[in-house]
Amino acid sequence: GMREVFLPLLLAEARAFACLRTQPEGAAHPGMADGRLIWTLRETAKLMNIEFVDYLIVPAEGRDCYSWRESARDRE
């Protein structure tokens, strides 16, 4: 849950964070679960005055990484 994500950030007095998820196989594209998680992370971070920097998905092969931040810029 969110406690496991935010407790270490609070204890370290972090001002910003990013999350990394690996993709065992296939292309690095976010699914609906990723979208819900990104929304929850972003909203919870706002409440705690911590900047949510990025959500990265990296395939096992290590190429063609997905960045939520870059994807949001491409949509603008």
Secondary structure, DSSP 8 states (H G I E B T S, - for coil): -HHHHHHHHHHTT-SEEEEEEEESSS-----HHHHHHHHHHHHHHHHTT-EEEEEEEEETT--S-EEHHHHHHHH-
